[in-house]
């Protein structure tokens, strides 16, 4: 069975029960214009020299990878996933809150227009790696009250997930379902999304800072996740892709402080999954870039991600500044 964008919105349960099939990924990168120039030519010679020095650490004046490269040093990508040849640009949030990101500040149509414009900026800057638009929808929202199950989370209604999944599909975009965990386990949250993860354009994001233990409250206590639990989720998503004939998946892992993830060395890419370590946290550019160096460059997993905050980053870094990072982020999300 081959699914295409011309088919009606499909029944995932029927597809999953059908004989072996193969789905195609329904996404399209925003292609650069004919005027777009190679990435390095968008920087002056002096800027490139300064970038090399500024991005070098440990006494070396060399970058960990060549300028513009997204795959981290010493790791490989054996998948056919979107990050092989592309970059992903995502807008983050939940439709029920203007405080959780840009997604909740605009109508779906205006939101998508803004996302496309932002994505195009990265395609123009780095035409060899056209950017794919993506929606990062918070599906499990951490909260400071226990809720019915005492898990300190609130679930986004299924109707909203369907609405934004369809919006992504209609615009040839990807969608990442983001889980904030609360007191629930990583695997419980991921398994709850299984029917969505069986769709070709739906991927996973894990917000580690909100995972708390008994006696702790999200937002009051800094969360913690064991890297082995994250890897279990990655392997689970990889099996879903393999068993259901899905295009290779992307799993994004959010982190803004070193102590949030223990056993980080246990996290790695899988047969059918590309893994992004997304450097989270807001602040001045110097603070954000040092966090990226510590969490991404110095602790390589596979691809680096970089999160920007429209209202809390002072000033907001430009795409040129973002792509000068070492390695160049393969996943860039805006809140």
Backbone torsions as a table, in degrees:
resi	resn	phi	psi	omega
1	UNK	NA	133.3	-179.9
2	UNK	-121.0	115.6	178.9
3	UNK	-90.8	137.5	176.4
4	UNK	-130.6	168.9	-177.9
5	UNK	-68.4	-11.3	179.9
6	UNK	-85.1	-13.1	-179.7
7	UNK	-75.1	156.0	174.6
8	UNK	-66.2	164.0	179.6
9	UNK	-58.2	122.3	-163.4
10	UNK	-89.0	159.4	177.4
11	UNK	-92.4	106.1	-174.3
12	UNK	-62.2	-38.4	-176.9
13	UNK	-65.2	-40.9	178.5
14	UNK	-65.9	-40.0	178.9
15	UNK	-61.9	-43.5	-176.6
16	UNK	-64.4	-28.6	-179.0
17	UNK	-88.9	-4.5	-177.3
18	UNK	-79.3	167.4	176.0
19	UNK	-61.2	172.1	-177.8
20	UNK	-50.3	133.6	-176.3
21	UNK	-145.4	173.5	176.8
22	UNK	-138.1	125.9	177.7
23	UNK	-98.2	151.9	174.0
24	UNK	-102.2	149.6	-179.7
25	UNK	-76.8	124.4	-177.4
26	UNK	-95.5	68.4	174.6
27	UNK	-134.9	154.3	177.1
28	UNK	-134.8	130.0	174.0
29	UNK	-73.0	153.8	172.3
30	UNK	-80.1	110.1	-175.4
31	UNK	-72.9	141.3	178.7
32	UNK	-69.7	158.4	176.9
33	UNK	-75.8	169.7	178.1
34	UNK	-66.1	-20.6	-179.2
35	UNK	-83.5	-10.2	-177.1
36	UNK	-63.5	138.5	-178.2
37	UNK	-109.9	155.2	176.7
38	UNK	-53.0	148.2	-173.2
39	UNK	-49.0	-51.5	-172.8
40	UNK	-64.9	-25.1	-179.0
41	UNK	-76.7	-8.3	176.6
42	UNK	-83.7	-1.3	179.4
43	UNK	-119.5	141.3	175.0
44	UNK	-70.8	157.8	-178.4
45	UNK	-56.4	-40.8	-179.7
46	UNK	-65.1	-37.0	178.4
47	UNK	-64.6	-43.6	179.6
48	UNK	-62.0	-41.2	178.7
49	UNK	-64.0	-40.9	179.9
50	UNK	-68.3	-38.9	178.9
51	UNK	-61.1	-44.4	-179.6
52	UNK	-58.5	-44.1	-179.3
53	UNK	-70.5	-45.9	-176.1
54	UNK	-66.0	-32.7	-176.6
55	UNK	-88.1	-5.0	-179.6
56	UNK	-88.1	143.0	-179.0
57	UNK	-138.1	170.9	176.5
58	UNK	69.2	25.5	177.7
59	UNK	87.9	-9.6	180.0
60	UNK	-94.0	146.1	176.9
61	UNK	-97.0	7.3	179.7
62	UNK	-101.4	145.2	173.8
63	UNK	-68.1	161.0	177.6
64	UNK	-69.9	-31.7	175.5
65	UNK	-137.9	160.6	178.8
66	UNK	-57.3	150.8	179.9
67	UNK	-52.9	128.2	178.1
68	UNK	91.6	-13.4	-179.0
69	UNK	-74.3	139.1	-178.6
70	UNK	-100.1	-33.5	-179.4
71	UNK	-71.1	131.2	-174.6
72	UNK	-73.9	158.6	-177.9
73	UNK	-63.1	133.0	174.4
74	UNK	81.8	4.7	178.6
75	UNK	-123.3	162.7	-178.3
76	UNK	-127.9	166.7	174.3
77	UNK	-126.9	105.9	-177.5
78	UNK	-94.8	4.5	-177.6
79	UNK	-91.4	179.7	169.5
80	UNK	-112.1	31.8	-175.9
81	UNK	-72.0	170.6	-174.6
82	UNK	-65.0	-23.3	-176.1
83	UNK	-81.1	-7.5	176.4
84	UNK	-57.3	-45.3	-173.9
85	UNK	-125.0	1.0	-173.4
86	UNK	-132.6	172.5	171.2
87	UNK	-118.6	150.8	177.2
88	UNK	-112.3	131.5	176.0
89	UNK	-118.8	120.7	-173.5
90	UNK	-121.9	148.7	168.9
91	UNK	-110.0	138.0	-166.5
92	UNK	-114.0	150.9	171.8
93	UNK	148.5	-165.8	-179.6
94	UNK	-141.4	138.3	-174.9
95	UNK	-65.6	-13.4	-176.7
96	UNK	-98.4	7.7	-180.0
97	UNK	-147.2	128.5	175.1
98	UNK	-82.9	-8.2	-176.2
99	UNK	-94.4	-7.7	-174.2
100	UNK	-103.0	1.6	178.7
101	UNK	143.8	170.9	-173.5
102	UNK	-63.6	-25.2	-178.5
103	UNK	-58.9	-35.3	-178.1
104	UNK	-86.2	0.8	-175.6
105	UNK	-97.7	-9.5	-173.3
106	UNK	-139.3	160.2	171.7
107	UNK	-64.7	156.6	179.4
108	UNK	-53.6	-38.3	-178.0
109	UNK	-68.3	-46.9	179.0
110	UNK	-66.0	-39.3	177.5
111	UNK	-57.6	-46.0	-177.9
112	UNK	-67.7	-36.8	176.9
113	UNK	-60.7	-44.3	-179.9
114	UNK	-66.4	-39.6	178.3
115	UNK	-62.8	-43.4	179.8
116	UNK	-62.6	-40.9	179.6
117	UNK	-64.2	-42.8	179.1
118	UNK	-65.1	-41.8	179.8
119	UNK	-63.1	-40.8	-179.7
120	UNK	-60.5	-35.1	-179.8
121	UNK	-60.4	-37.6	179.5
122	UNK	-75.8	-34.7	175.7
123	UNK	-64.9	-38.5	178.6
124	UNK	-67.1	-36.8	-177.4
125	UNK	-75.3	-35.0	-178.8
126	UNK	-132.0	75.7	-173.4
127	UNK	-65.3	-19.1	177.3
128	UNK	-73.2	-15.0	-179.4
129	UNK	-132.9	73.8	-177.6
130	UNK	-56.9	143.8	-175.1
131	UNK	-92.4	143.7	178.4
132	UNK	-104.7	130.5	176.3
133	UNK	-73.6	147.1	179.4
134	UNK	-147.5	147.4	173.3
135	UNK	-101.8	129.1	172.4
136	UNK	-110.1	101.4	-173.8
137	UNK	-99.3	122.4	176.4
138	UNK	-73.8	115.8	-177.0
139	UNK	-103.4	-22.8	173.3
140	UNK	-125.0	111.7	-173.0
141	UNK	-100.7	119.9	176.4
142	UNK	-67.1	141.7	-179.6
143	UNK	-141.6	165.6	-175.4
144	UNK	-93.2	4.6	174.9
145	UNK	-115.1	151.1	-171.7
146	UNK	-64.5	-33.2	-174.7
147	UNK	75.5	178.0	-174.2
148	UNK	-60.0	-35.2	-175.5
149	UNK	-102.5	3.1	179.0
150	UNK	70.5	23.6	-176.0
151	UNK	-100.9	-2.9	178.3
152	UNK	58.9	38.7	175.2
153	UNK	-139.2	156.8	175.0
154	UNK	-128.7	130.9	-175.6
155	UNK	-90.0	137.9	173.1
156	UNK	-68.3	132.8	-179.4
157	UNK	-55.9	144.8	-179.9
158	UNK	-57.6	-34.2	-179.7
159	UNK	-61.7	-35.5	178.2
160	UNK	-71.3	-39.1	177.3
161	UNK	-61.8	-44.2	178.9
162	UNK	-63.2	-40.1	-178.5
163	UNK	-61.1	-46.3	-177.6
164	UNK	-80.3	-26.2	173.0
165	UNK	-65.4	-40.4	178.5
166	UNK	-69.4	-38.6	177.3
167	UNK	-59.7	-44.3	178.2
168	UNK	-63.0	-45.8	-179.1
169	UNK	-59.6	-45.7	-177.8
170	UNK	-65.1	-24.8	-178.8
171	UNK	-106.5	14.6	178.3
172	UNK	55.0	37.4	178.9
173	UNK	-106.5	165.8	172.1
174	UNK	-92.6	161.4	173.0
175	UNK	-135.7	133.4	177.3
176	UNK	-109.4	127.0	175.8
177	UNK	-93.6	118.0	-172.1
178	UNK	-100.9	127.8	179.1
179	UNK	-112.1	130.3	-178.9
180	UNK	-99.1	-2.9	163.7
181	UNK	72.8	-53.2	-174.1
182	UNK	58.5	-131.2	178.6
183	UNK	-93.6	3.0	179.1
184	UNK	-79.9	164.4	178.3
185	UNK	-84.4	158.5	177.4
186	UNK	-58.2	-48.4	-175.1
187	UNK	-66.8	-36.5	176.7
188	UNK	-60.2	-43.1	-179.5
189	UNK	-67.6	-40.5	-178.7
190	UNK	-69.5	-42.9	179.7
191	UNK	-63.4	-31.3	177.8
192	UNK	-64.8	-20.1	-179.6
193	UNK	-100.2	8.0	-171.7
194	UNK	-54.9	-44.7	-176.5
195	UNK	-62.7	-29.0	176.8
196	UNK	-79.6	-39.0	-178.7
197	UNK	-68.4	-12.0	175.6
198	UNK	-81.4	0.4	176.7
199	UNK	-93.8	148.9	-170.1
200	UNK	-68.6	-26.0	-175.9
201	UNK	-106.0	11.0	-177.3
202	UNK	-107.6	129.2	-176.0
203	UNK	-126.2	-178.1	-170.9
204	UNK	-123.2	142.5	171.0
205	UNK	-131.8	136.5	-178.6
206	UNK	-115.9	116.7	-179.3
207	UNK	-93.0	93.8	-168.6
208	UNK	-70.1	-28.3	-171.7
209	UNK	-66.0	-17.0	-176.0
210	UNK	-99.3	7.6	-179.7
211	UNK	-90.2	109.2	-175.1
212	UNK	-119.2	161.1	179.9
213	UNK	-98.8	177.2	179.3
214	UNK	-55.4	136.0	-179.5
215	UNK	89.5	-7.3	179.1
216	UNK	-110.9	160.2	-177.4
217	UNK	-129.6	130.1	177.6
218	UNK	-59.1	138.7	-179.5
219	UNK	88.7	-22.2	174.8
220	UNK	-103.8	-36.5	177.6
221	UNK	-115.6	137.4	178.0
222	UNK	-71.1	130.9	-175.9
223	UNK	-76.6	174.2	-179.9
224	UNK	-152.4	140.6	176.1
225	UNK	-134.7	139.0	174.6
226	UNK	-79.7	130.7	179.9
227	UNK	-57.6	-28.0	178.8
228	UNK	-66.8	-33.4	176.8
229	UNK	-69.8	-36.9	176.2
230	UNK	-64.9	-42.7	-179.6
231	UNK	-64.8	-35.3	176.0
232	UNK	-59.8	-40.5	178.0
233	UNK	-67.0	-40.2	178.3
234	UNK	-61.2	-45.6	179.6
235	UNK	-64.8	-36.6	178.1
236	UNK	-62.9	-46.2	178.6
237	UNK	-64.4	-37.7	178.1
238	UNK	-62.4	-41.8	178.1
239	UNK	-65.9	-39.6	177.4
240	UNK	-57.4	-45.0	179.9
241	UNK	-63.3	-43.8	-177.2
242	UNK	-67.1	-45.5	-174.7
243	UNK	-75.9	-20.1	-176.6
244	UNK	-113.2	12.9	176.2
245	UNK	62.8	33.2	-176.0
246	UNK	-89.0	153.6	168.9
247	UNK	-60.0	155.1	-179.7
248	UNK	-59.1	145.9	-173.4
249	UNK	-101.6	166.5	171.9
250	UNK	-121.2	133.2	171.9
251	UNK	-116.9	124.0	179.2
252	UNK	-102.8	129.6	178.4
253	UNK	-114.1	115.2	179.6
254	UNK	-82.3	138.8	175.3
255	UNK	-155.3	133.5	175.6
256	UNK	-125.0	-8.0	175.9
257	UNK	-138.2	144.8	-173.3
258	UNK	-60.1	-38.8	-174.3
259	UNK	-75.9	-5.6	-179.5
260	UNK	-68.5	-34.8	-179.5
261	UNK	-116.5	120.2	173.0
262	UNK	-99.4	164.4	-178.5
263	UNK	50.3	42.4	-176.4
264	UNK	-63.1	-26.8	179.9
265	UNK	-65.8	-14.2	177.9
266	UNK	-75.5	-15.1	-176.0
267	UNK	-86.7	128.1	177.6
268	UNK	-157.2	166.7	178.8
269	UNK	-66.5	159.3	178.4
270	UNK	-122.1	177.6	-175.7
271	UNK	-52.9	-41.1	-174.6
272	UNK	-119.4	18.7	-175.2
273	UNK	-136.6	129.6	167.0
274	UNK	-91.7	140.8	-176.3
275	UNK	-117.6	131.7	177.0
276	UNK	-114.7	127.5	168.0
277	UNK	-95.1	110.0	-173.4
278	UNK	-94.5	112.9	178.9
279	UNK	-74.1	112.1	-172.9
280	UNK	-101.0	-179.6	176.7
281	UNK	100.5	142.9	-177.7
282	UNK	-108.3	167.5	178.5
283	UNK	145.0	-163.2	179.5
284	UNK	-70.3	153.3	179.9
285	UNK	-52.8	-39.7	-179.0
286	UNK	-62.9	-38.9	178.5
287	UNK	-67.9	-42.8	-178.3
288	UNK	-67.3	-41.9	-178.8
289	UNK	-69.5	-36.0	177.3
290	UNK	-66.5	-35.5	175.5
291	UNK	-64.3	-39.8	178.1
292	UNK	-63.6	-43.0	178.6
293	UNK	-59.3	-45.2	-176.6
294	UNK	-69.2	-48.9	-170.7
295	UNK	-85.1	-28.6	-176.4
296	UNK	-106.5	-61.7	-174.0
297	UNK	-64.0	-42.9	-175.0
298	UNK	-83.4	-13.0	-179.3
299	UNK	-131.5	64.7	-171.3
300	UNK	-63.9	134.7	173.9
301	UNK	-114.8	-62.4	172.9
302	UNK	-158.4	-66.2	179.3
303	UNK	-121.4	151.3	176.1
304	UNK	-97.6	143.9	173.2
305	UNK	-123.6	155.2	-175.8
306	UNK	-140.7	125.7	-177.4
307	UNK	-104.8	137.0	178.5
308	UNK	-121.1	148.8	-177.0
309	UNK	-120.7	115.8	-176.2
310	UNK	-57.4	-38.5	-173.0
311	UNK	-100.2	-23.4	-172.4
312	UNK	-106.4	-14.1	175.3
313	UNK	-85.0	124.8	-176.8
314	UNK	-126.7	101.4	-6.0
315	UNK	-84.8	168.1	175.7
316	UNK	-71.9	127.6	179.8
317	UNK	-67.6	145.5	179.3
318	UNK	-84.4	161.0	174.6
319	UNK	-54.4	-37.7	178.2
320	UNK	-61.7	-40.7	178.7
321	UNK	-68.5	-38.0	-179.6
322	UNK	-65.6	-45.6	-176.5
323	UNK	-74.3	-9.5	175.4
324	UNK	-80.4	-8.7	-179.6
325	UNK	-65.2	160.4	-178.1
326	UNK	-121.8	111.6	-4.0
327	UNK	-74.5	165.0	176.3
328	UNK	-64.3	129.7	-179.1
329	UNK	-60.0	134.4	176.5
330	UNK	-89.7	-19.5	-178.1
331	UNK	-132.5	123.4	-178.9
332	UNK	-127.3	122.6	-180.0
333	UNK	-125.3	147.1	-176.8
334	UNK	-117.9	134.4	177.3
335	UNK	-114.9	NA	NA
